[in-house]
Amino acid sequence: MPGYVFSIAMCTFNGARFLPEQLQSIAKQTRRPDELVVCDDGSTDDTVELVRAFARHAPFPAHLTQNPKNLGTMANFENAIRLCRGDLIALADQDDVWRPDKLGRLEQEFASAPEVGLVFSDAAIVDRDRQPLGYNLWQAIGFTPSERRAFREGRAFASMLRRCRVTGATMGFRATFRDFLVPIPRGWLHDAWIALLISAVAPVAPVEELLIEYRQHPHQQIGGQDRGLATQYRTAREMGQDTFLAIASRFVEALDRLRGRPEVPLGYLRALEEKVAHCQARARMRDPGTRRLPLVVGEIRKGNYSKYSRGWKAVAQDLFLP
């Protein structure tokens, strides 16, 4: 196996309640990290003291950086990624628990396929007390077997244009992409941005195992709750014109970052342009007095609902919801 240097980028903010279990699970990795980089975003509880105490006895270097002001989750992860010095970088939330072989499995995937740029896994969904909630992460987000096969066959980018399938807490990526990935535009979730850009230039490999316990609790910013039809309906109703314009703007930022890179297929750039145009068309449908049906029919004929949205669900949303 190649001699990789493996870094962990962890972000913390008032995480004292669950942080010790996460730190201990990292310490118990069968493949120990070569460094742990922790960026704290202005915690007012015991988080900083817990990290310092852990660093004094950790079986690997653990570095703590305290941000002079609160940056927010996305900018904090960007900061942590910049500070990592390894060949491989795994992202860590403060409230999960890793299976002992997590880093080893990620490294195994990278070593077996040098062309792979990013690896991510499934996760067990647990409550605040680590009791299973009866479903896994990929079930919660609807990451189907056919989509997993598409990732393995090199078609991850097309899937990512519909919805992000990669959760940051389960991912690792090659540090050679760092300068390409940062800065992370503020409208993006860090994991969606990283996964989309890397999928445009390198294969992305899903690992079927449940490599972490992904904890659900009231204070987390982003979770993996199992979203039923009622929740999906409420979310769809809340997506107004500004929502679709914001999505279009975010993908313009991705398009700008990818343009000019010779390894990006021209078809990917065209697909991004079509994604932007599709989101702009869905925004126009929300203009008062607009006749939606011709616009919806036009997007159906282009195949854009299946390529860039959630298929028939998006069609129904555009026809019947405000």
Long-range contacts (C-beta under 8 A, 24 or more apart in sequence): 1-107, 1-108, 1-111, 2-110, 2-111, 2-114, 4-86, 4-87, 4-88, 4-107, 4-110, 4-111, 5-34, 5-35, 5-85, 5-86, 5-87, 5-88, 6-31, 6-33, 6-34, 6-86, 6-87, 6-88, 6-89, 6-90, 6-103, 6-107, 6-172, 7-33, 7-34, 7-35, 7-36, 7-37, 7-84, 7-85, 7-86, 7-88, 7-89, 7-90, 7-175, 8-33, 8-35, 8-36, 8-37, 8-84, 8-89, 8-90, 8-91, 8-92, 8-103, 9-37, 9-39, 9-77, 9-80, 9-81, 9-83, 9-84, 9-89, 9-90, 9-91, 9-92, 10-36, 10-37, 10-38, 10-39, 10-80, 10-91, 10-92, 10-93, 10-94, 11-38, 11-39, 11-40, 11-41, 11-73, 11-76, 11-77, 11-80, 11-92, 11-93, 11-94, 12-38, 12-39, 12-40, 12-41, 12-43, 12-47, 12-48, 12-51, 12-94, 13-40, 13-41, 13-42, 13-43, 13-47, 13-70, 13-73, 13-76, 13-94, 14-43, 14-44, 14-45, 14-47, 14-219, 15-43, 15-45, 15-47, 15-94, 15-95, 16-43, 16-45, 16-46, 16-47, 16-50, 17-95, 18-94, 18-95, 18-128, 18-215, 18-217, 19-47, 19-50, 19-51, 19-94, 19-95, 20-50, 20-54, 21-97, 21-130, 22-92, 22-93, 22-94, 22-95, 22-96, 22-97, 22-98, 23-50, 23-51, 23-54, 25-96, 25-97, 25-98, 25-99, 25-100, 26-92, 26-98, 27-54, 27-58, 27-59, 28-100, 29-98, 29-100, 29-101, 29-102, 29-103, 29-104, 30-100, 30-101, 30-103, 30-104, 31-101, 31-103, 31-104, 31-107, 32-59, 32-60, 32-103, 33-60, 33-86, 33-90, 33-103, 34-60, 34-61, 34-86, 35-60, 35-61, 35-62, 35-63, 35-84, 35-85, 35-86, 36-60, 36-61, 36-62, 36-63, 37-63, 37-65, 37-80, 37-83, 37-84, 38-62, 38-63, 38-64, 38-65, 38-80, 39-65, 39-66, 39-67, 39-76, 39-77, 39-79, 39-80, 39-83, 40-64, 40-65, 40-66, 40-67, 41-67, 41-70, 41-71, 41-72, 41-73, 41-76, 42-66, 42-67, 42-69, 42-70, 47-94, 73-190, 73-221, 73-222, 74-184, 74-186, 74-188, 74-189, 74-190, 75-184, 75-186, 77-168, 77-184, 77-190, 78-182, 78-183, 78-184, 78-190, 81-178, 81-181, 81-182, 82-178, 82-182, 84-175, 84-178, 86-175, 87-174, 87-175, 87-176, 88-172, 88-173, 88-174, 88-175, 89-172, 89-173, 89-174, 89-175, 89-178, 90-171, 90-172, 91-168, 91-169, 91-171, 91-172, 91-190, 91-191, 92-169, 93-168, 93-169, 93-220, 95-215, 95-217, 95-220, 96-123, 96-169, 96-212, 96-213, 96-214, 96-215, 97-126, 97-130, 97-212, 97-213, 97-215, 98-211, 98-212, 98-213, 99-209, 99-210, 99-211, 99-212, 99-213, 101-211, 102-211, 102-212, 103-172, 105-207, 105-209, 105-211, 106-172, 106-207, 106-211, 107-172, 109-205, 109-207, 110-172, 110-174, 113-203, 113-205, 115-202, 115-203, 116-202, 116-203, 116-204, 116-205, 117-173, 117-174, 117-177, 117-198, 117-199, 117-201, 117-202, 117-203, 117-204, 118-166, 118-171, 118-172, 118-173, 118-174, 118-194, 118-195, 118-198, 118-199, 118-202, 118-204, 118-205, 119-171, 119-172, 119-173, 119-204, 119-205, 119-206, 119-207, 120-166, 120-167, 120-170, 120-171, 120-172, 120-195, 120-204, 120-205, 120-206, 120-207, 121-170, 121-206, 121-207, 121-208, 121-209, 121-210, 121-211, 121-212, 122-170, 122-206, 122-207, 122-208, 122-209, 122-210, 122-211, 123-167, 123-169, 123-170, 123-210, 123-211, 123-212, 123-213, 123-214, 123-224, 124-210, 124-212, 124-213, 124-214, 125-214, 125-216, 125-224, 125-225, 125-226, 126-213, 126-214, 126-215, 126-216, 127-215, 127-216, 127-217, 128-215, 128-216, 128-217, 130-213, 130-215, 133-216, 133-226, 135-226, 136-210, 137-167, 137-170, 137-214, 137-224, 139-226, 140-224, 140-225, 140-226, 140-227, 141-165, 141-167, 141-224, 143-206, 148-206, 148-208, 151-204, 151-205, 151-206, 152-205, 152-206, 154-203, 156-195, 156-199, 156-203, 156-204, 157-196, 157-199, 157-200, 157-268, 157-271, 158-271, 158-307, 160-192, 160-195, 160-196, 160-199, 161-196, 161-271, 161-272, 161-275, 161-307, 161-308, 162-307, 162-308, 162-309, 162-310, 163-310, 164-189, 164-191, 164-192, 164-195, 164-196, 165-195, 165-206, 166-191, 166-192, 166-194, 166-195, 166-204, 167-191, 167-214, 167-224, 168-194, 169-212, 169-214, 170-211, 170-212, 170-214, 171-195, 173-198, 174-202, 177-201, 177-202, 180-257, 180-261, 185-250, 185-253, 187-246, 187-249, 187-250, 187-253, 188-250, 188-253, 189-222, 193-254, 196-254, 197-254, 197-257, 197-258, 200-258, 200-264, 200-265, 200-268, 201-261, 201-263, 201-264, 232-313, 236-313, 236-317, 236-321, 237-321, 237-322, 239-317, 239-321, 240-286, 240-322, 241-283, 241-286, 241-287, 244-279, 244-280, 244-282, 244-283, 244-286, 245-279, 245-280, 245-283, 247-279, 248-276, 248-279, 248-280, 248-283, 251-275, 251-276, 251-279, 252-276, 271-307, 274-302, 274-304, 274-307, 274-308, 275-307, 275-308, 278-302, 278-304, 278-307, 278-308, 278-309, 279-308, 282-309, 282-314, 282-318, 285-318, 286-322, 292-318, 292-319, 293-319
